[in-house]
Amino acid sequence: MGLVGGFCLGLLAIVLPPLACAVRTGCDHHFIINIILTICGWIPGILHAWYIILRFPDGKDATRRREAVRQGRAPVVQQGYGQPAAAQGVYYPPPPQQETGYRY
């Protein structure tokens, strides 16, 4: 979302904080928290909506993907006709096996 979209979302957060939160992250726990904060007081709802807008600049899913890549656990990319990339020749090594603690 560009500068103009972020600015419009910031203005929407002043008028209707839960709606701005829902636009950015969908109807999840952030939306419920924002409704509760807006009922308790308008200013806490606005501050929480601005926090969500700044915390998830590209939306919630894009932020999760970026953090997964940063932590080295990138998701499997779907390619072609909905088949995993591993089925099309791209090799992903298997995850390391955990030891059970039993040694014989």
C-alpha positions, 0 to 999 in steps of 0.5 A: 500500500502506497503513501496515499493508501496509508494516509487514507487508512490513517484518516479512517482510523480516526473516524472508525478505528475498528474498520481500519483495523479490519481492512489491514488485518481482517476479522481476527483478534486485532479487530476484536481488541480494537472494538473493545478499546473503542468501546472503552474510549475513542482514543485507545481505539485510534492508537491501537488502529494506528499501531496495527497500521504501522505494525503490518505495513503490507497486511498481515499475510505479507508480514508473516511471510517476511518473518518466516523467510527471515527465520529460515522457515520459508513456506512451500511455494505453490507453482503450476497447477496447484502442485507443491514446488517439490513435485516440479523438481525443486528440492527442499531438504527434510526437516531435522528429526528430533531425538526421542531420548532413548538410546540402546 
